[in-house]
Amino acid sequence: MRFGFWLPIFGGWLRNVEDENMPPTFDYAKQVIQSAEKWGYDTTLIAELYLNDIKGPEQDALEAWTTAAGLAAVTEKIEIMTAVRPGFHNPAITAKMAANIDQISGGRFTLNVVSAWWEEEAKQYGGVFTAHDERYERTQEFIDVLKGLWTEETFNYKGKYYELANTKLSPKPVQRPNPVLYAGGESERGKQVISSSCDAYVMHGGTVEEIHTKITDMKNRRARTGKEALSSFGMAAYVICRDTEEEAQAELERITDVKETSGYAGFKDFTSKSQLEQQIQLQDYSVSNRGLRPNLIGTPGQIAKRIVEYEEAGLGLLLLQFSPQLEEMERFSKQVMPLVEKYNQEKALS
């Protein structure tokens, strides 16, 4: 299992808790990622939203790509996975920026391609927001342009949304043939694009059974394309690790006391503009990205055993959320990660 975390660019992950003691500043983000490198984390995911989806649209939020470039320069080992939404970006310029950040990081920059869901944000920031399947058509062309510019000396392209003539991109990314393209999607059209054009699949939080079903489906879809297997399957999850199960459950009750704050401003768009496989309730939305559904809640031993179950289901990457971030990331690294390794060793010897 590779252990990753969401960079806290919104000031937290809890929509019902006003102050999580994790300010949305570059200094705090730098402290988190540099500490994570020391504690053994493999990757960080930087979400891309121009409005704060967690604490409310009026609150501060860091911009993803400039943050990624800054963090690439002050880290040494950790993968920096940054979201990109085609409706807000020119693909040729995005390819250039990504290649540059990959050079800055020495080959540690990857992308999470997101087709977007928040219509109000698109209106405010001039993004393109169209019908669901049309967003994925744009995404397909966007990926075609990225890969073409990263791999070809001179690139020409004529599609429905983008057109390039004799375009050159240099320097190329450090990674060959391209920086890893992660993507998540639950609709039929989304899965078609991901299985045919991306490198890895990431999912919202789900039960072991749900995740196993999704992984099996995506493996089969990929096999039908004739391309090499997807390199990784990842899942979002929120962690509540405590010394006793009772303490963990008490924290769960505290953070799911739904107050319908401005942090729920995007709830309607998230549930109506996306084609989701599970119904999402307000309590599920208390924590970002269905993070409570994997139930990584309890003692270190309970959480570690559940992680091993996800490994057995085919999961290879956890993208974790914590609150407060620094303190809980350190606890997880010292109390849970070693137990996961221990349980895997014991299983291998049995």
Disulfide bonds with the S-S distance in Angstrom:
none
